[in-house]
């Protein structure tokens, strides 16, 4: 079978019979006022995205009240266009689900800038939130809290080191509420969240604490030795990484306090001392 995108037909190669016509166009749409110049080709619209309530597939009526020649529209036609824009917007968000998605994804764009999230994380968070909305898990719960829970799970799945405390503080949502919604999403949507890698947490804590590169590399080598054991099981990866980094600072005679390292990791100095005691009691040869 040969597909001819120009004619929209599927033709048999041996007999020439047209098997199907009006096939779906899957290529990118291109528009150009000067087809002879390839550089003037422009895409017909933005790519589709799950982070839009309509997935970016709907059309928009431009805000410029000008005709094809660039001249201003008269007052009557401009008034008609304004009414068309109003009704066009109302028809796109006329259901409660669409209004919910519209509000949630506006907040998602704000949080993307505040948390410096990649487009992959935004798409994954939007996918999780859409599944939750389809299963009617949003009813009776705050939109922003469910959205933040979706962002946290997306960060966990894609291996981005964003702590729950950091995301909660940025979104101004209680940590307890986000944790509860995360458990609901994991249970109802059967989401498999991998464990955070403490090795990646070391670089984040080291950058926040402004330690030397030598100390950071020493901490990474020590973490590689500790990961061969099961001592980090059941412990916070960020707290464990902060403890290893502090031990590395002591070994390299770098002047930094436990409180400074704990603040860089977003934990308390009491937690750091508890992890430090566990490490010293279990592996004396690795820690001086």
N, C-alpha and C positions, 0 to 999 in steps of 0.2 A: 504494500500500500504506500502511496505517495501522497503526502499532505501538501497542498498548495495554499500557503497563507494569503497570497494575493487574491485568489478567487474564492477562498473559503471552502474548498472542496477536497475530498479524499478520493483519489483515483486509483484503480487497480493497475499495477505495472504491466501485467501480461495482456489483459483484454481491453483496457482503457475505460472500463465501466466506472461511472461515478457512484461510489458507495454511499457517500454522505456529503451533504452540502451545508452551508451555513455553520461551519465549525467554529468553535469558540476561539477568539483571538487571545493568545497568551503572551504575545510580545509586548514590549514597552511602547507606550504611545508617544509619538514624537510630533512636534509642531514646528514649523519654520515659515517665516515670511519670505525667505530667500532660499529655496531648496538647492541652489547651485553652490552655496557655501556651506560646507559641513559643520563649520564651527558655530553656525547660527542655530543648529538643531537644539531644541530644548525639550525636556520631558514634559508630558502633558499634565502631570500632577504629582503630588507627593506619594511616596510609597505607603502601602497599607501598614497599619500598626494596631496591635491589641490595646495600646495605651490611649486609644480614642474610643469614645462611646459608639461611633459608627464605623470603627476600624479604618477611618480615613477614606472610605469608599464613596461617600456622598458628595454631591456637588455644592458649590458655594456661589452665591450671587455677589459679585464684586461691590465694593463700597463707592467706587468712583462713578459718579453720575455723568458719564460721557458715552457717546456713541462710538461706532467703529472708526470714525474719522477723527476722533479726539475732541469733538465739539461738545459743549455743555448741553445737557438735556433741558428742555423747557420745564416749567414749573409743574405742569400737569403730569407729564411722563415721569419726572423725578419723584413726585408724590406716589404714583402707582408703584414704582420700583421699591420705594421704602416700605409700602404695605406688603409687597411680595417678599421682601427680606424678612419681615416680621413673621409672616405665615410660614415661610420656609423654615425658619428656626423652630416655630411651634410644632410643626409636623415631624421634626426630627426627634424631639424629646417629649413626646406626648404620653409615654407610658411611664409608670413609676420606676421600672427597671432602668430605662434610659436616663431618667433624671438622676437616679442613684449613680450610674456609671459616669455621667457627666461631671457630677460634683466630685466623685472619688478621683477621677483621672486629672482633674484640675489640681487637686491637692498632691497628686503623684508627681506632677511636673514641678511643683514648688519644692517638694522633698528631694527630688532628683538634684536640684541645684544646691540645696542646703547640705545634703549628705554626700555630694559628688559621686553619684551613682552612674554606672555605665548604662548604655542603651539595652544591653542584654539583661541586666538586672531589672530594669523598668519593664521590659516586655514579659519577663518571667513573673514579676509581681502582678502585672495586669492579668496575666493568664490565671494565676491562683485566685485573684479577686473575682474574675469572671466565673470561675468554677464555683466559688462560694456563693455568688449571687444566684447562679443557676440552681444550686441546691437549697436556696432560700435560707442560708446561714446568716445573712446580714440582718434579717428581721429582728427587731428588738435589741439590736446592738449598735454601737456607734460606728459610723462610716469610717472615720479617721482611725479608730483603733483597729478595725479589721484590715484597713489598708496598710497600716504600719506593721501589723502581724504578717501580712503577705510580703511586705518588703523584707522583713527579717528572715522569713523562710526562704525567699529568693536568694538573699545573700548567703545563707547557709548552704543551699544547694549548689551555688556557683563558686563557693569557696572564697567569698569576700569577707575580710575580717572587720565586720561591723558588729559591735556588741549590742546587746539588748538595751543596756543602760544608755549608750550613746544615741541610739535611734529614738528611744523614748524621750530623752532630753531635747533632742532637736524637734521632734513632733509635738512636744508639750502634752504627752499622754502618759498616764501612770504605767509604770513598769508591770505592776500586778495585773492590770487589765490586758496589756499586750500578751503577757504570758498565758493568761486564760484563753485568749482568742487563738494563740498559737496551738495550744493543746486541742482546741476544737477543730481547727483546720487540719492538723495532723491526723486526728482520729476519723473525721468525716470524709476527708478527701484522700486518705491513705497516702500521705506524703512521707517519703523516706528522706530524712535530713541527715546527711553525713556529719560525723564529728568534726569539729574545728581542728585545724592543723596547728599545734603549738609552734611549729617551726616558722610559720608565717606570722604568728603573733610577736615573735621576737623582734623582727624588723620594725613593726609598728611601735612597740614599746621603746625600742632603742632610739627611733627617730623622735618620739615625743620627749624622751628623757635627755636627748642631745649627748649621748655617749659616743666614744670614739669608735672608729671602724674596727680597730683591733679588738676591742671589747665585744663588739657585736659578733665578729667572726668566732671568737672564743666561745661565746654563748651558743652559737649555732652548732659548733663541734660538740659541746657538752650536751646539747639537746639531742643530737644524733645518738649519743651513747644512752641517754635516758629513755629514748623511744624504743630501744631494744627490749626494755623491761616493760612491765605493766603497772609501774608505779603511778603513772599519770591518769590511770583509769578512774573515772568518777570524780575527777577534780576539774576545776575551771581551767581551760586552756590558756586564757589570758593571765590568770594568777600563776600558773605553773611557768609560763614563759617569763613573767616578771621576776619570779624567784631565781630562775636560771640566769637571767641577765644580771641580777644583783650579785650572785655568786661570782660571775665573771668579772664584775667591777671590783670585787674584793681581791680576786686573784691578780688582776692587773693594776692594783693599787690606785684605782680611780676614785677620786673623792666624790661620793654621792651618797645621800642618805636613803634609808629604807622608805621614808615618807615620799621622797621625790620619785622613786621608782614606782611606788604604789599609785601615786597620783597620775603618772604617765600611763599606767595600765588601767586606770579607772577602778581600782580596788582599794581596800583599806590596808593600812600597814599591819594590822592584826592578822589579816589573811595571809599576807606575805610572810610574816614570822611563823605562822603555823605551817605553811608549805616548806619553809626553810628548815624547820625542825624535823619534818618528815623526811626531807632529803638527807639531812645529816645523820639521822638515825638509821637510815636504810643503806646508804652508799657512802661510807666514810672514805674509801680510796679516791672517789671522784671529786670530793669537795674538801678544800683545805680549811 
